[in-house]
Structure formats: structure tokens, C-alpha cells
């Protein structure tokens, strides 16, 4: 079962749970979809094939090409893009989106839902300059926040070694919780901060409940962070194996 299908099943099982619905929206944003077209895209515009659902013009997208072919027929033109890209494409045109129409995990998103998703994803984390001066164990962080962060980290392999949940005393006298990222290079810090902030937003908790910070490798607080903090591991990046190196997976014949 794909992450999108799992999120759909959880949402269907808990229809009154806002958190489950938000988790589905984030999974949709992150999923690679095939948007059905009337004709091949010229690279600048895309003519989405639509149907009418409850009087609303609605495009169709699938997360599985076999389902697309079964539903729309072989030779169907499509645009491969992430859910967030498709939402940004359709929302300004006032077009809705049917995800996996005809399948067990069919979801129909009206234009206003796509507009909300696009606006929410456009939010960026705010920079802050407070200096941490002491480290404490994290306490009282909602379980939904930790779960959301753990799910997000699984989709960020190799970008850092670990994240540490801690409580900081800051130089201005304030105290707050933070996710301290270990081992990230400067070139991925902005992308990591944005991805983790999205996880917080879609957890249903105010994103301001947790700071995201990237101390230098030689920062003096690291020993205290690793001693007091709660570690969340990033998965290792997959290393491709040369053909024939795994006896259980022989090279494919051409």
C-alpha cells in the first residue's frame, strides 16, 4: 500500500479527525501523480482532461500508471508531476481534482481545497535569531508532532544524520522546544527547514511550537544536545549496487 493509500484509509476510518485529513493532504502534495491530458503537453501548457463532478469541472490524476490505463485506456496522454505541482496548476483555473477515480481510494478535491493546499504549502518558516544558552530534555511535545516529524524524515534520506528534540533556554530569557538538525550541509538547510515546517503545519499544531535549527558541527552545546535530547534518525541514502553484486538479484537480461 502506498503512503497516499495509507493516508486515505486512515482518513476514511476517522472522518472527524482533522489530523488524519491533514496527513492525507500532505501525502497528496508529496506523491508523484499522472494528470490525464486531452493531448500531449507542449512543456509550457497542459490541457487537462476533465469531467463534471457535482457541477464542478474536475481533472483526473492517478498515482499508479496501471490504474490510469485501466481507467482511461492505453495511449492516454498524461503529465507526470507532484501533487503540489498539480494543485498549483489547477487551483487558479477553478478546477477540482479526482485522485484515482474509480479506485478504492478515490478522493475528489474541489477547487477551494486545492487553493487551500497551494496557499498552505506556500508558507515559509520564519527566521529567528535567538541564541540558545542551555539545553533540557523535551517535555510535553504533542505525540502528533513527533509522529509527523518521524514520517517526514523517512522521505528525506541522506540529507542529515539525525534530528534531536530538545528544550532550549534562550539568551533573551525565553524557553522553547526545538528540532536540532545534525549533519546537514548548508545547501540543503532551507529545503529541510521548509519540509519539516510543512510536517508541523500538516500535523494540525501551530508550527511555532517547535524551532528548527542547524548548529555548526563545533557548536559548544552539541554534547548537551546529544545527552539531553531525543534522537530522530534520518534514513540513510540508498547506495546503488553494481549489476551482479547481489547474488539474490542477478542482472536483468536485455
N, C-alpha and C positions, 0 to 999 in steps of 0.2 A: 504494500500500500504506500502510495506517495505521501510526502508531507502535506500536500494540498488535500488529498483524500482523507488523511487522518484528521486534519483540522476541520474538514467539512463534517465528518462523522461526529466529532466532539461537539460541534456547533448544533447539529441536529439533535444530539442526545440531551443538550442543555439549552433549549431555545430561549430561556430567560437569562442566560449567563452572558453578560456583556463581554467578559474576558474571553470566552470561547469565540464569540463573534469577532472580536478584535484580532485574535490569533489567526482566524481564517483570513482576514483581510491582509495581514502581514504575510502569511504563506502565499496568498494570491500575488501580492506585489513581487515576491521573490521567485515565483515559478516561471519557467520558460514555457510560453504558450505559442500556439499556432493560430493566428487570427485569419479566419476564412475570408478570401477576397473574391470579387467578381472577375478580376483579371490580374495578371502579374503586375507587381509594383514596379514603378519606374525608378525607385530609390529615393524619390522626393515626396511622392504622394502615395496613398494606399486607398483603394476603393473597396471598402469592407462590404461583404455580403451581409444583408440584414434581413430580419424577419420582424413581424409585428407581435409584440407580447403586451397584452393589456393596453393596446392602443399606443404603445411606445416602440419606436424604431430601435431594434436591438441587434447588435452584432453577435457573432459566434466565435468562440475560441476553445481550443482543446489542449490538454496537457499531454496527450498521447496521440501520435500520428495514426496509429491503427484505428483508434476510435473515430478520428476525423474521417478517415477513408470509409469506414463502415457507415458513418452518418451522412457524409456529403458526396461520397463516390470517389473512385480513383481519378487522378489527374486534377483534383481540386487545387486551385492556387491558394497559397496562404503566405502570411508574413510571420516569420519567427521573431518573437520579441518577448521581453519580460512582462509580467502582469502590470508593473508600474508604468512601463512604456505604453502599453495598450490603453490603460486608463487615461494617461495624459493625451493620447491621440483621440480618444472617443469623447471625453468629457466636454471639451469646448464645442463639439458639434451637437451636444444634447442627445447622444446615442447611448443606449444601455448596452450591457454585455451579458450574454448567456454563456456560462462556463460549462463545458462538457454537456451540451444539450442532448437529452435522450439517455444519458448515462445515470447510474445510481447516485452519483454525486453532483447532479445538475444544480447549479446556483444561478439565479438571474439577478443581476445588479442593475437597478435603474440608474439613469444619468446622474441623479443627485448623489447616489452612493459613490459613483466613480469620481465625481467632482470633489466629494469629501476626502476620498482616498488620496487623490492627487494633491489636494491642499495640505493634508496631514503629512504626506511624505516630503513635501517641500520645506517643512520646518527644519531649521538647522540648530544645532546646540549653541548655546551662548557661551562665549569665552569669559573666564573669570581669572582674577589674579591673586586670590587669597593664598597665603603661604602656610602649609601645614607645619606645626611645630611639635605635635605629639600624636602618637598612634594608640588606638584602643581596639579591642575586638568589636566586630559589628553586632549590634543588638537591635531587634525589632524591625529588621528589614522584611517586608511582606514576602511570603513564600511565592506569590505570583511573580514578584520581581526577580527573584533568584531563578525561578523556572524559565522565565522569559529570556534572561541573560544566558542561561545554560543552553537553551535551544538555539539562540543566536550564535553562540560560539561554535556550535557544531558546523555552521555554514561558513566559518572563517578560518579554514585550515591553513596553518603555516604563517599566519600574519603576526603572531606573537607567541611567546611561550606560555604565558598564564595571565589571568586576571586575579587580583586579590581584593576581596571585600573587606573594608576596614571602616573604622570611625576615626576621623581626624579632629584634633583641636587646631584651630587656625590662629594665626597671629593677631587677627582682629578680635579675638575672644569668642568667636562662634565655634560651633561644633557641627559636623555633618558627616554623613556616610559618603564613601567614595568607592569606585571601582578603579583600582590602580593596575595599569597595564604594564607587564614586564616583557621586554624583548621585542618591542615593535620598532621598526625603523621610522625615521621622520617622514618618509614619503607615504606611509600608509596611515599616519596618525589621524588625519582629517577624515579619511574614509571609515576608519574604525570607530571614531567618535560618533560619526553620523549613523553608522549601522547599529551601534549599541544604544544610541539615543532613540532610534526607532523602536528597538525592543522595549524600552521603557514606556514610550508613548503607547504602544500597542498592548502593553500589559494592563492598561487601564489605570495606571498610577501616574500621578504628576511626575513628569520627567525630572523636575527639580529636586526630587527626593534623593538623587544619587549623582555625585560628581564623577566625571570620567577624567582621569589624569594619567600622564605619561612621564614619570620622573626619569631623570638621566640614570644611566647604569651605575654611576658612582654616587648617587644621592645618599646622604648620611642616614636617611630614615629607612632604607631598604631592610636592614636587619630586623627592625621593629615591625615593619610591614609583614615580612615573612613569618615572624614569630606570632604576631597578634592577629593577622588576617586570616580569612577563609579563602582557600585557593579554588579557582575555577580554571580548569585546564582548557587550552586551545587544542584542537586535534592537530596532529602532525600533517604536513602536506604530503600528499601521495607522491611516491617516487616511482616513475615508470620503470618497469623491468624490461631488459632487452629480450627480444624473442628467443625462446628456447631455454631461458634461465630457470623457469619453473617447470619441473617435470610433470606437475599436475595440470599445467596449461600449455600444451605444446603449440608451436606456431601454427597459425591458420594457413591452409593451402589456398593458393590463388586459383 
